[in-house]
Amino acid sequence: MDGSSRGALKAGRDQLAQQLGQTDAKQLADDLFFVGRTLDSSAALRRALVDPSRDTDAKRQLGDRLFEGKVGDAARQVLGSLVGQRWSAERDMSDALDLLGAEAVTAAAEQAGRLGQVEQELFQVERLVAGTPELRDALTNRQRGGQDKADLVGRLLDGKAAPETVQLARLAAFNPRGQRFDQAIERYQGVAAQRREQLVALVTVAKPLSPDLAERLEQALSRTYSKPVQLNVVIDPDVVGGLRVQVGDEVIDGTVARRLDDARRALAG
């Protein structure tokens, strides 16, 4: 999502924040996901609601007619805000509804006092799938439908994770929106982290960090980025030694493997 779509998403977020203060967050999330699925299923409807040459009031009236009685007023207000914006690509509004729905899910988790749990569980789900070839293959198999994949994830997490974690993981399996399952999960994890107003650092090491080292690293990163940082630690023997830290798009690589690669490139050059 780029260009004007980012500004359009911000307008949707502003409206979402208003509605979250007045309505049930879980219901609003469910409604936004329903609207997004409806738009995903109809190219003609997407075009009608995104078309910049069409009158904004006419687009809002169309949205109200289509979803009245199917979703609550709060979701229709958010949709009304979105259709009044300019979008860089036709599908960007559907993607925005997915993100806004995820933000409403994390708001519901926050209200229930389990936002941190959801964020950590999403990371654990991503690592479980990454480390289980059978699961990874099942979730990337194009012959399996989205509902089948979502049901597989639902059975995997049944009784083992917060309801918000299960909902977001099922969504990542049902429709990862052009991404892999792990990337969709990471997107939702980022939504949760943003709501907690903290960053997530992916730390890759050859063996588990001691509690003392983990605490010192967390504090150092928090000072560097001037906000709380949560560590998600991945064990990978291939790093040989040292550690690799990724915060957003920024990577700090102090592993032995990286230094060996640098030396090989220098010799080859």
Backbone bond lengths (Angstrom), bond angles and torsions (degrees), N, CA, C in turn:
res aa  C-N    CA-C-N  psi(-1)  N-CA   C-N-CA  omega(-1)  CA-C   N-CA-C  phi
1 M - - - 1.462 - - 1.525 108.72 -
2 D 1.331 117.21 125.42 1.455 118.77 -177.88 1.528 109.87 -144.20
3 G 1.325 115.02 -177.08 1.457 121.30 174.74 1.517 112.76 55.28
4 S 1.341 115.00 -132.98 1.457 120.34 -175.88 1.519 112.79 -65.28
5 S 1.337 117.39 -23.04 1.464 119.89 -179.23 1.529 111.82 -63.79
6 R 1.330 117.67 -32.73 1.463 119.12 178.33 1.525 110.91 -65.88
7 G 1.328 115.94 -40.31 1.457 118.77 176.57 1.518 111.75 -66.13
8 A 1.336 116.07 -36.83 1.462 120.45 178.14 1.521 110.46 -64.70
9 L 1.331 116.63 -40.87 1.461 120.60 178.50 1.521 110.84 -63.26
10 K 1.323 116.82 -39.05 1.472 119.99 178.53 1.525 110.56 -61.14
11 A 1.327 116.81 -41.76 1.464 119.94 178.06 1.521 110.30 -61.41
12 G 1.340 116.20 -39.97 1.459 119.98 177.07 1.517 111.58 -64.17
13 R 1.327 116.65 -38.91 1.471 120.23 178.79 1.528 111.15 -64.88
14 D 1.315 116.10 -39.68 1.468 119.58 178.55 1.531 110.40 -61.33
15 Q 1.328 116.20 -43.50 1.461 119.88 178.99 1.534 110.81 -68.00
16 L 1.334 116.50 -38.89 1.459 120.07 178.11 1.520 110.61 -60.09
17 A 1.331 117.09 -44.22 1.467 120.73 -179.73 1.524 110.73 -58.93
18 Q 1.328 116.83 -39.91 1.463 120.15 177.55 1.523 111.62 -63.33
19 Q 1.321 115.53 -44.08 1.467 119.92 -176.48 1.526 111.79 -71.15
20 L 1.324 117.50 -32.82 1.463 120.10 -179.43 1.520 111.43 -63.86
21 G 1.304 116.42 -26.40 1.460 119.59 178.70 1.520 112.95 -78.75
22 Q 1.331 116.63 -6.25 1.462 119.34 -173.71 1.526 114.25 -124.99
23 T 1.338 117.35 -5.49 1.463 119.08 -172.80 1.523 110.96 -144.56
24 D 1.331 116.43 171.18 1.456 121.96 179.09 1.531 110.02 -72.25
25 A 1.315 116.64 123.32 1.473 120.95 -174.46 1.525 111.72 -64.31
26 K 1.325 117.23 -39.82 1.462 119.58 -178.92 1.521 111.06 -64.04
27 Q 1.323 116.80 -44.44 1.457 119.50 179.95 1.514 111.09 -64.44
28 L 1.326 116.31 -40.22 1.460 119.87 178.61 1.529 110.24 -62.97
29 A 1.322 117.29 -41.10 1.472 120.51 177.74 1.523 110.44 -60.56
30 D 1.331 116.68 -48.30 1.467 120.22 -179.75 1.525 111.00 -59.10
31 D 1.328 116.25 -40.44 1.469 120.33 -178.77 1.525 111.31 -67.40
32 L 1.325 116.89 -41.40 1.466 120.03 -179.70 1.523 111.00 -65.92
33 F 1.317 116.73 -39.45 1.467 119.58 176.93 1.533 110.34 -64.82
34 F 1.326 117.14 -37.89 1.466 120.24 178.37 1.531 110.38 -63.51
35 V 1.329 116.92 -44.70 1.467 119.94 178.48 1.526 109.92 -61.68
36 G 1.333 116.83 -43.03 1.463 120.19 179.02 1.516 112.24 -61.78
37 R 1.331 117.81 -42.47 1.467 120.62 178.53 1.526 111.05 -64.09
38 T 1.311 116.13 -37.50 1.459 120.01 179.10 1.524 110.78 -63.84
39 L 1.324 116.39 -43.38 1.460 119.68 177.98 1.526 111.55 -66.80
40 D 1.331 116.40 -36.96 1.470 119.76 177.92 1.524 111.34 -60.38
41 S 1.326 116.36 -31.92 1.466 120.39 -174.12 1.525 113.57 -84.63
42 S 1.327 118.05 -7.05 1.464 120.05 -175.36 1.527 111.66 -139.94
43 A 1.323 116.50 105.32 1.469 120.73 178.02 1.528 110.73 -63.97
44 A 1.339 116.74 -36.18 1.468 120.13 -178.98 1.528 110.72 -64.32
45 L 1.323 116.45 -40.46 1.461 120.20 179.39 1.524 110.56 -67.61
46 R 1.327 116.71 -42.95 1.470 119.30 177.79 1.521 110.66 -57.13
47 R 1.334 115.53 -47.11 1.469 118.63 -178.76 1.525 111.22 -62.30
48 A 1.319 116.46 -40.36 1.470 120.18 -178.35 1.522 111.15 -63.41
49 L 1.332 117.63 -36.47 1.459 120.48 -176.65 1.526 113.52 -86.88
50 V 1.332 116.87 -18.22 1.474 120.73 -178.07 1.523 111.89 -100.07
51 D 1.327 117.83 -23.96 1.465 123.79 -174.16 1.532 111.58 -49.28
52 P 1.353 118.66 112.28 1.470 120.84 -177.59 1.523 113.59 -69.15
53 S 1.345 117.23 -18.17 1.462 119.06 -179.63 1.531 112.40 -83.35
54 R 1.315 115.60 -8.36 1.467 119.42 -177.66 1.522 109.95 -91.18
55 D 1.328 116.83 143.93 1.458 122.18 -178.90 1.534 110.93 -59.72
56 T 1.342 115.67 134.62 1.470 119.99 -177.29 1.519 111.73 -61.59
57 D 1.319 117.56 -42.98 1.465 119.90 -179.63 1.523 110.90 -62.10
58 A 1.334 116.13 -37.42 1.466 119.60 178.98 1.533 110.05 -65.20
59 K 1.331 117.31 -38.23 1.462 120.49 178.65 1.527 110.54 -67.80
60 R 1.316 117.07 -39.85 1.465 119.40 178.28 1.527 111.17 -66.07
61 Q 1.308 116.97 -40.21 1.462 120.11 177.68 1.518 111.20 -63.92
62 L 1.329 116.83 -38.75 1.462 120.53 177.01 1.523 110.07 -62.21
63 G 1.324 116.64 -45.60 1.463 120.11 178.63 1.514 112.04 -60.96
64 D 1.337 116.89 -41.52 1.466 120.58 178.95 1.525 111.29 -63.53
65 R 1.316 116.60 -42.88 1.475 119.83 -179.42 1.526 111.23 -64.47
66 L 1.319 115.66 -41.01 1.455 119.58 -177.06 1.525 113.04 -69.06
67 F 1.339 116.75 -37.12 1.460 119.26 -170.40 1.528 114.18 -110.35
68 E 1.327 117.74 -1.20 1.464 119.59 176.98 1.530 109.50 -61.73
69 G 1.317 115.66 130.53 1.455 120.13 -178.73 1.517 113.55 84.59
70 K 1.339 116.97 -9.69 1.464 120.96 -179.51 1.524 111.52 -107.91
71 V 1.326 116.15 -31.56 1.466 120.60 175.60 1.515 107.60 -135.07
72 G 1.318 116.33 163.82 1.448 121.16 -178.33 1.521 113.09 -74.22
73 D 1.317 115.05 169.47 1.465 121.04 -179.49 1.523 111.43 -61.65
74 A 1.340 117.32 -34.69 1.470 120.20 -177.76 1.522 110.95 -61.85
75 A 1.326 116.93 -43.67 1.465 120.34 179.46 1.527 110.53 -66.41
76 R 1.318 117.60 -37.13 1.471 119.85 178.85 1.530 110.64 -68.30
77 Q 1.317 116.71 -32.06 1.467 119.72 175.53 1.524 110.72 -65.62
78 V 1.323 116.55 -42.64 1.465 119.99 177.96 1.521 110.13 -63.76
79 L 1.325 116.77 -45.61 1.464 120.08 177.81 1.522 110.95 -59.90
80 G 1.330 116.91 -41.55 1.460 120.52 178.77 1.514 112.44 -59.84
81 S 1.344 115.90 -36.04 1.456 119.82 176.70 1.520 110.65 -67.39
82 L 1.330 116.74 -40.80 1.463 120.96 -177.36 1.521 112.26 -67.47
83 V 1.326 117.85 -42.11 1.469 119.51 -176.54 1.521 111.72 -69.81
84 G 1.325 116.92 -15.68 1.459 119.85 177.76 1.514 113.65 -84.79
85 Q 1.336 116.90 1.90 1.459 121.66 -177.53 1.529 111.38 -105.18
86 R 1.340 115.11 167.06 1.468 121.26 173.83 1.518 109.59 -96.50
87 W 1.337 116.52 137.07 1.451 122.36 -176.66 1.516 110.20 -119.32
88 S 1.327 115.49 139.63 1.464 120.24 -179.06 1.524 111.87 -70.69
89 A 1.331 116.57 -32.28 1.460 121.29 -179.32 1.516 108.92 -141.07
90 E 1.321 115.47 152.86 1.461 120.85 -174.18 1.521 113.18 -59.02
91 R 1.335 116.84 -40.65 1.462 120.09 -176.21 1.525 113.69 -81.91
92 D 1.320 117.74 -5.26 1.457 119.75 -177.52 1.527 112.07 -62.80
93 M 1.334 117.28 -32.70 1.459 118.21 -179.18 1.530 110.98 -69.17
94 S 1.336 117.32 -36.84 1.463 120.38 175.29 1.523 110.53 -63.53
95 D 1.334 116.38 -41.95 1.466 120.51 177.60 1.529 110.45 -62.83
96 A 1.328 116.28 -37.94 1.463 120.17 178.93 1.527 110.94 -65.33
97 L 1.321 117.16 -40.35 1.465 120.46 177.75 1.525 110.76 -62.27
98 D 1.333 116.41 -37.19 1.461 120.35 177.33 1.531 110.19 -63.82
99 L 1.323 117.52 -45.86 1.457 120.94 179.62 1.526 111.41 -64.89
100 L 1.318 116.61 -42.78 1.464 119.75 -179.74 1.524 110.76 -66.28
101 G 1.335 116.19 -36.86 1.457 119.13 175.03 1.516 111.23 -62.26
102 A 1.341 116.22 -42.46 1.465 120.40 177.96 1.527 110.78 -63.29
103 E 1.323 117.36 -37.27 1.461 120.25 177.86 1.527 110.71 -65.80
104 A 1.328 116.89 -35.77 1.460 119.86 176.44 1.526 110.83 -68.71
105 V 1.342 117.56 -36.14 1.465 121.07 176.31 1.527 110.00 -61.99
106 T 1.324 116.90 -44.63 1.467 119.25 -179.51 1.530 110.83 -68.24
107 A 1.331 117.07 -30.50 1.467 119.57 175.04 1.526 110.16 -65.40
108 A 1.348 116.31 -39.69 1.464 120.45 177.13 1.530 110.21 -63.79
109 A 1.345 116.51 -40.70 1.468 120.12 178.25 1.522 110.51 -64.30
110 E 1.320 116.55 -39.02 1.461 120.64 178.73 1.521 110.43 -63.61
111 Q 1.331 117.04 -43.59 1.458 120.93 179.10 1.527 111.36 -61.40
112 A 1.354 116.01 -31.89 1.460 121.12 -179.69 1.528 112.54 -86.91
113 G 1.341 117.04 -1.74 1.457 120.86 178.01 1.511 114.40 76.44
114 R 1.339 117.84 25.23 1.463 119.19 -179.05 1.531 112.67 -132.43
115 L 1.316 118.03 28.92 1.454 120.90 179.85 1.526 111.33 -64.01
116 G 1.334 117.46 -44.24 1.454 120.38 178.36 1.520 111.79 -61.86
117 Q 1.335 116.05 -38.71 1.460 120.61 177.61 1.523 110.90 -62.07
118 V 1.320 116.52 -43.54 1.465 120.53 -179.57 1.522 110.56 -63.06
119 E 1.311 116.92 -44.14 1.462 120.13 -179.78 1.523 110.95 -60.18
120 Q 1.340 117.40 -44.51 1.452 120.77 -179.17 1.523 111.30 -69.40
121 E 1.320 117.33 -38.34 1.460 120.24 179.85 1.525 111.71 -66.43
122 L 1.313 117.82 -35.58 1.465 120.07 177.09 1.526 110.25 -62.45
123 F 1.317 116.05 -41.41 1.466 119.38 176.67 1.528 110.64 -62.19
124 Q 1.327 117.08 -43.11 1.462 121.04 -179.73 1.521 111.39 -64.00
125 V 1.334 117.11 -37.85 1.467 120.60 177.31 1.526 110.08 -63.18
126 E 1.321 116.43 -45.00 1.463 120.57 -179.96 1.521 110.67 -61.06
127 R 1.343 117.85 -41.87 1.463 120.84 -179.64 1.529 110.75 -70.20
128 L 1.336 117.29 -36.56 1.466 120.12 178.71 1.519 110.79 -61.58
129 V 1.328 116.18 -46.06 1.461 120.02 -179.56 1.526 110.40 -66.88
130 A 1.334 116.68 -41.91 1.464 120.09 179.98 1.525 111.53 -61.61
131 G 1.347 116.76 -32.32 1.451 120.11 -177.05 1.519 114.87 -94.95
132 T 1.328 116.99 4.59 1.468 121.04 -179.23 1.521 109.09 -123.98
133 P 1.333 118.33 96.03 1.473 120.95 -175.36 1.524 113.80 -53.35
134 E 1.344 117.24 -37.95 1.458 119.36 -178.70 1.533 111.08 -63.54
135 L 1.317 115.59 -43.24 1.466 119.74 178.31 1.526 111.27 -66.03
136 R 1.322 115.41 -45.03 1.457 120.37 -179.50 1.522 110.90 -59.57
137 D 1.325 115.76 -43.59 1.465 119.70 179.46 1.525 111.13 -65.33
138 A 1.328 116.73 -39.69 1.463 120.48 -179.38 1.528 111.21 -63.88
139 L 1.323 116.46 -37.33 1.465 120.23 -176.33 1.528 112.78 -83.86
140 T 1.314 117.07 -11.01 1.467 119.65 176.29 1.531 111.94 -108.24
141 N 1.321 116.43 -0.88 1.465 121.83 -179.25 1.526 110.43 -71.37
142 R 1.320 117.41 114.07 1.457 120.99 -177.17 1.520 112.83 -72.22
143 Q 1.328 116.86 -12.27 1.459 120.29 178.25 1.528 111.16 -80.24
144 R 1.330 117.08 -15.68 1.464 120.97 179.17 1.517 109.21 -93.63
145 G 1.318 116.16 136.42 1.452 120.64 179.63 1.519 112.06 -74.77
146 G 1.329 115.34 161.92 1.455 120.73 -179.19 1.520 112.56 -61.05
147 Q 1.336 117.24 -40.67 1.464 119.75 -179.45 1.519 110.99 -64.78
148 D 1.340 116.66 -38.94 1.465 121.29 177.94 1.525 110.29 -61.73
149 K 1.335 116.85 -43.16 1.465 120.69 179.29 1.530 110.79 -66.13
150 A 1.335 116.04 -41.56 1.463 119.71 178.93 1.524 111.20 -62.51
151 D 1.336 116.77 -41.12 1.470 120.78 178.68 1.525 110.88 -64.72
152 L 1.335 116.42 -37.35 1.466 120.48 177.72 1.521 110.27 -60.70
153 V 1.328 116.93 -47.06 1.466 121.34 178.98 1.525 110.37 -64.96
154 G 1.332 116.47 -39.34 1.457 120.09 178.95 1.519 111.95 -61.25
155 R 1.331 116.99 -42.77 1.469 120.11 177.93 1.526 110.94 -65.77
156 L 1.307 115.86 -37.76 1.460 120.82 -179.74 1.530 111.79 -62.36
157 L 1.329 116.62 -37.56 1.467 120.97 -173.96 1.521 113.82 -100.44
158 D 1.316 117.44 -4.44 1.462 121.16 -175.56 1.526 111.40 -54.89
159 G 1.333 116.04 120.42 1.452 121.59 178.75 1.513 114.88 75.77
160 K 1.325 117.73 3.25 1.468 121.02 -175.82 1.522 113.27 -116.57
161 A 1.322 117.91 -5.80 1.467 120.44 -175.96 1.522 109.55 -146.30
162 A 1.326 115.05 163.44 1.459 120.70 178.02 1.528 109.87 -62.93
163 P 1.325 118.13 150.60 1.472 119.60 -179.58 1.522 113.29 -58.70
164 E 1.328 117.25 -32.86 1.464 119.85 178.89 1.529 110.76 -68.86
165 T 1.323 116.67 -36.82 1.466 120.31 176.39 1.520 110.16 -62.64
166 V 1.327 115.71 -46.27 1.467 120.44 -179.94 1.523 110.45 -60.87
167 Q 1.322 117.11 -44.02 1.468 120.30 -179.19 1.523 111.38 -60.92
168 L 1.321 117.12 -46.96 1.462 119.94 -177.70 1.531 111.38 -69.78
169 A 1.319 117.43 -37.62 1.464 119.89 178.55 1.527 110.83 -66.48
170 R 1.327 117.38 -39.25 1.463 120.55 176.82 1.532 110.27 -63.26
171 L 1.318 116.40 -40.67 1.463 119.99 179.02 1.522 111.34 -64.11
172 A 1.327 116.45 -40.58 1.465 120.49 179.05 1.519 110.85 -62.81
173 A 1.328 116.43 -33.15 1.466 120.32 178.19 1.525 111.22 -79.32
174 F 1.328 117.23 -38.94 1.465 121.65 -176.11 1.525 111.68 -67.46
175 N 1.333 115.53 -47.00 1.467 119.90 -179.38 1.524 109.35 -151.30
176 P 1.339 117.45 91.11 1.462 120.16 -179.34 1.525 114.07 -74.22
177 R 1.328 116.21 4.21 1.461 122.62 174.33 1.530 112.18 58.59
178 G 1.327 114.35 51.86 1.456 120.54 176.04 1.508 114.97 81.12
179 Q 1.325 116.69 3.70 1.453 120.41 178.89 1.530 109.83 -112.33
180 R 1.325 115.76 172.61 1.461 120.03 170.19 1.530 109.01 -76.13
181 F 1.323 115.62 163.06 1.467 120.23 179.15 1.525 110.83 -55.90
182 D 1.340 117.67 -45.95 1.453 119.95 -177.11 1.525 111.71 -64.05
183 Q 1.332 117.00 -35.08 1.461 119.71 178.78 1.531 111.07 -69.47
184 A 1.335 116.34 -38.20 1.460 120.07 177.81 1.531 110.52 -65.16
185 I 1.333 116.21 -40.91 1.464 120.09 177.23 1.525 110.49 -62.58
186 E 1.320 116.72 -42.67 1.467 120.55 178.70 1.530 110.82 -62.74
187 R 1.343 116.66 -35.86 1.462 119.95 177.44 1.525 110.47 -62.02
188 Y 1.329 116.38 -45.23 1.464 119.91 179.41 1.526 111.69 -68.49
189 Q 1.328 116.15 -34.97 1.463 119.41 176.34 1.524 109.96 -62.73
190 G 1.339 115.94 -38.83 1.461 120.23 177.26 1.518 112.20 -63.79
191 V 1.337 116.47 -36.31 1.470 120.56 176.64 1.524 109.79 -62.03
192 A 1.346 116.63 -44.11 1.462 120.64 179.27 1.527 111.13 -64.18
193 A 1.328 116.22 -42.95 1.464 120.15 179.55 1.520 111.33 -63.41
194 Q 1.320 115.86 -39.45 1.461 119.90 179.43 1.525 110.77 -63.65
195 R 1.318 116.42 -38.26 1.459 119.23 179.58 1.529 110.60 -66.89
196 R 1.330 116.15 -32.64 1.464 119.93 177.29 1.529 111.65 -81.32
197 E 1.342 115.86 -0.33 1.457 122.29 -179.89 1.520 110.96 56.55
198 Q 1.327 115.36 46.23 1.449 119.62 176.75 1.522 109.15 -140.40
199 L 1.334 114.83 164.88 1.458 121.26 176.10 1.523 109.39 -100.04
200 V 1.315 115.00 159.36 1.464 120.99 175.38 1.520 108.50 -115.31
201 A 1.325 116.26 127.38 1.468 121.75 176.85 1.521 108.65 -107.87
202 L 1.335 115.99 121.16 1.459 120.75 174.71 1.528 107.88 -88.02
203 V 1.328 116.31 113.27 1.469 122.31 -174.98 1.522 108.26 -109.39
204 T 1.323 116.72 118.89 1.462 121.90 179.50 1.517 109.08 -107.60
205 V 1.346 115.92 123.43 1.461 121.64 -176.70 1.530 109.26 -137.72
206 A 1.344 115.47 164.46 1.464 119.87 -179.36 1.526 111.57 -78.01
207 K 1.323 117.49 -28.62 1.466 121.42 179.28 1.528 108.37 -146.20
208 P 1.324 117.95 160.61 1.479 120.35 -175.45 1.519 113.13 -55.55
209 L 1.321 115.46 143.44 1.460 120.95 175.66 1.524 109.45 -75.21
210 S 1.314 116.65 144.25 1.465 119.70 172.79 1.530 107.95 -69.66
211 P 1.326 118.39 154.30 1.475 120.26 178.26 1.528 112.98 -55.07
212 D 1.340 115.99 -38.86 1.463 119.74 -178.90 1.530 110.89 -66.07
213 L 1.342 116.98 -45.08 1.463 120.43 179.94 1.523 110.72 -66.39
214 A 1.320 117.11 -40.02 1.462 120.41 178.91 1.528 110.60 -61.65
215 E 1.330 116.20 -41.75 1.467 120.12 179.95 1.521 111.05 -65.66
216 R 1.336 116.70 -42.35 1.467 119.97 -179.68 1.528 111.32 -66.46
217 L 1.323 116.71 -39.29 1.465 120.38 178.25 1.520 110.38 -65.42
218 E 1.320 116.41 -43.38 1.458 120.82 178.82 1.524 111.16 -60.20
219 Q 1.322 116.67 -44.04 1.469 120.84 179.59 1.525 111.08 -65.13
220 A 1.340 116.55 -41.29 1.463 120.04 -179.82 1.529 111.09 -64.14
221 L 1.306 116.99 -43.14 1.463 120.14 179.26 1.529 110.92 -67.62
222 S 1.311 117.10 -37.24 1.468 120.50 178.62 1.520 110.77 -62.99
223 R 1.351 116.50 -39.54 1.467 119.60 176.68 1.523 110.68 -66.51
224 T 1.338 116.27 -40.59 1.464 120.74 -177.89 1.519 111.62 -63.10
225 Y 1.331 116.60 -42.99 1.466 120.83 -174.41 1.528 113.36 -99.38
226 S 1.328 116.64 0.57 1.471 122.67 175.80 1.522 113.12 57.24
227 K 1.316 115.63 34.29 1.463 120.41 172.56 1.528 107.97 -162.87
228 P 1.334 117.50 161.08 1.469 119.20 -179.04 1.519 111.85 -58.52
229 V 1.318 116.03 142.42 1.467 122.51 178.97 1.527 108.51 -126.34
230 Q 1.329 116.34 129.11 1.460 121.18 174.34 1.522 109.34 -100.41
231 L 1.327 116.47 134.60 1.457 121.24 178.42 1.527 110.47 -91.02
232 N 1.310 116.12 129.39 1.460 122.62 167.74 1.517 106.46 -113.48
233 V 1.318 116.72 113.97 1.461 121.69 -171.02 1.524 110.82 -100.79
234 V 1.333 115.34 129.31 1.462 122.77 176.76 1.527 108.32 -115.97
235 I 1.333 116.04 129.38 1.464 120.89 179.02 1.528 108.85 -93.01
236 D 1.355 115.84 122.52 1.463 121.09 -179.79 1.532 108.61 -141.65
237 P 1.324 117.31 104.65 1.479 119.85 -178.46 1.523 113.18 -57.96
238 D 1.321 118.20 -21.84 1.466 120.60 -177.62 1.526 113.11 -67.01
239 V 1.336 117.90 -16.73 1.465 117.94 -179.75 1.527 110.98 -73.50
240 V 1.347 117.84 -13.82 1.476 125.32 176.79 1.521 111.64 70.94
241 G 1.302 118.89 -58.25 1.462 121.95 179.71 1.509 109.46 -166.18
242 G 1.337 115.95 170.67 1.449 118.87 -176.82 1.517 110.60 75.51
243 L 1.325 117.00 -158.36 1.465 119.76 179.88 1.522 111.06 -152.93
244 R 1.316 113.77 157.65 1.466 122.04 176.85 1.510 107.52 -120.23
245 V 1.328 117.19 127.76 1.465 122.14 -177.71 1.525 108.79 -120.52
246 Q 1.313 115.69 127.82 1.460 120.33 175.99 1.524 108.92 -122.66
247 V 1.327 116.27 124.02 1.457 123.09 175.84 1.524 106.67 -123.11
248 G 1.311 116.73 106.58 1.458 119.99 -173.84 1.518 109.66 63.58
249 D 1.334 116.58 -125.82 1.469 120.99 179.19 1.522 112.86 -91.54
250 E 1.329 116.88 -2.89 1.466 120.73 -176.21 1.523 110.12 -92.93
251 V 1.329 116.31 131.68 1.462 121.83 -177.35 1.527 109.71 -123.13
252 I 1.327 114.83 130.63 1.462 121.51 173.22 1.523 106.05 -115.09
253 D 1.323 116.41 111.60 1.462 120.06 -175.15 1.516 109.96 -114.31
254 G 1.340 115.75 107.39 1.460 120.78 178.19 1.510 111.94 -115.82
255 T 1.323 116.96 28.57 1.460 120.10 -177.58 1.523 111.72 -83.29
256 V 1.330 115.19 155.78 1.459 120.70 175.13 1.524 109.86 -63.08
257 A 1.335 116.22 -38.47 1.462 120.20 179.92 1.521 110.85 -58.99
258 R 1.333 116.97 -40.71 1.463 119.92 179.29 1.529 110.72 -65.85
259 R 1.321 116.04 -42.01 1.465 118.53 -178.98 1.529 110.63 -66.23
260 L 1.329 117.45 -37.02 1.460 120.44 176.63 1.522 111.10 -64.85
261 D 1.332 116.10 -40.47 1.467 119.65 177.71 1.526 110.63 -62.74
262 D 1.337 116.33 -41.97 1.466 120.40 178.91 1.539 110.23 -61.61
263 A 1.338 114.91 -40.87 1.475 118.24 -179.85 1.527 111.61 -66.53
264 R 1.337 116.24 -39.39 1.476 119.90 178.00 1.525 111.17 -62.81
265 R 1.337 115.59 -42.28 1.474 119.36 179.77 1.528 110.84 -64.76
266 A 1.354 115.46 -38.87 1.466 119.17 179.02 1.525 110.99 -63.65
267 L 1.337 116.33 -42.01 1.455 120.00 179.65 1.523 111.38 -67.64
268 A 1.333 114.95 -38.44 1.468 119.13 -179.31 1.517 111.65 -69.32
269 G 1.346 115.72 -29.58 1.462 119.91 -177.80 1.502 111.13 -78.03
